[in-house]
């Protein structure tokens, strides 16, 4: 069982690193596209009709994937009054209940998000004329990564304690 846990934790660490690089690339592409859009619109007087739309979709993907990175690193906003007030076993129970609520909520969003993506797959975007399934897919995919991180944090958090940037919530 420990071998399985170690594999899962290695996969999770690899996904986290990949996610950080993906976010770096998305941010760079978004910045470049916006600058290109401004250059073409105001300097060359020939606006690119797709630049604003692509930047918007990249921002949606970046926010969705970035939420999972922030969740893993404990960077989301949190109200910790109960956990701070109750130390020891009670605080751990409250934290576990919170994690289970996150798991249930993310499971619902992932399921309903994929249903929505499939229902709206015939729709296309106005400027780029790509299937709207691609931008809509950002939400269930981002929530799927949060769900994965929540499961890891809930069931194997003892394995990750003490590593910088991997403290459970």
Residue pairs with C-beta under 8 A, 6 or more apart in sequence:
5 156
5 159
6 159
8 152
8 156
9 152
9 156
9 159
9 160
12 72
12 148
12 149
12 152
15 145
15 148
16 69
16 72
19 65
19 68
19 69
19 145
20 69
22 65
23 62
23 65
23 66
23 69
26 58
26 61
26 62
26 65
27 62
29 58
30 55
30 58
30 59
30 62
33 51
33 54
33 55
33 58
34 51
34 55
36 48
36 51
37 47
37 48
37 51
37 52
37 55
40 46
40 47
40 48
40 51
41 47
41 48
49 127
50 127
50 128
52 127
53 125
53 126
53 127
53 128
54 128
57 125
57 134
57 135
57 138
60 135
60 138
60 139
61 135
61 138
61 142
63 138
63 142
64 138
64 139
64 141
64 142
64 143
65 138
65 141
65 142
65 145
67 76
67 142
67 146
68 142
68 145
68 146
68 148
68 149
69 75
70 76
71 146
71 149
71 150
71 169
72 149
72 153
72 166
73 165
73 166
74 167
74 168
74 169
76 169
78 169
82 91
82 94
83 91
83 94
83 95
84 91
86 94
95 168
95 169
96 154
98 169
99 150
99 153
99 154
99 168
99 169
100 154
102 146
102 150
103 147
103 150
103 151
103 154
106 143
106 144
106 146
106 147
106 150
107 147
109 139
109 140
109 143
110 140
110 143
110 144
110 147
112 140
113 136
113 139
113 140
113 143
114 140
116 136
116 140
117 133
117 136
117 137
117 140
118 133
120 132
120 133
120 136
121 131
121 132
121 133
122 131
123 131
123 132
123 133
124 130
124 131
124 132
125 131
125 132
125 135
152 160
153 160
153 168
153 169
157 168
160 166
160 167
160 168
161 167
161 168
